[in-house]
Amino acid sequence: MSTRLALSRAYPYGVPAFAAALADPEFHRVKLDVDGSGRIDVVAFERTGPPDGPERVRVVLRQPVPPGQVPVVVERLLSGVLVIERTEEWTLAPGRCEGRARVVVPATPIGAEGTMRVVGEDAGSRLSVDLDITAAVPLLGGGIERAVVTGIRGLTGHEHDRISRWLDRAERAG
C-alpha cells in the first residue's frame, strides 16, 4: 500500500523560465537546500535533446535531511543520518514541462514515485507534483507514510521560496 501526496503551486513566471531553470543543475541543488547548509549533492546530470525536439534532463541528487526534520517513527529505522536520493527526469518544452520522480531512502524500505508537471496559466505557470509514498514495514508502514507526507508538506514552503527566488533572479538578469 502507499500514501498519495499531491501538491500544486502557482508561480508568476512562464513555462519557458521554468524550462530554463530545470535545465540547470545548480537550480536542482538550490531548490532542495531548504536549510541553507549547501549539503545537497548533484550526483549526476544529463541534458540531451535534438535541436528540433524537446530537451530532456535527468538529475540525481543526494540530500541529507536536517536533524529535527526526520519523523520519530522513521528515525527508529535509521542507523545514522537520513539521506534521500532523488532522481528527476524531465521533458522540457516552451509550453509544458513533464517529469517523473523517484525517491529512495538507502538502507530503508521507504521510497516514492510519481509525476511532475509545469503548465502555463493566465498569470504565469503552475508546478504540480503527484507522488505515491511507500513504506514497506509491516504494521507501521501507513504511519511512516503519513509521517513522511507531513514532513514533505513542511518542506514545500521552503522549496517554493527557493524556486521563486531563483526564477526572480533569472528574470531580472534576462
Beta strands, then each sheet from edge to edge (+ up, - down):
strand 1: 3-11
strand 2: 41-48
strand 3: 55-64
strand 4: 83-92
strand 5: 96-104
strand 6: 110-121
strand 7: 124-135
sheet 1: 1+ 7- 6+ 5- 4+ 3- 2+
end
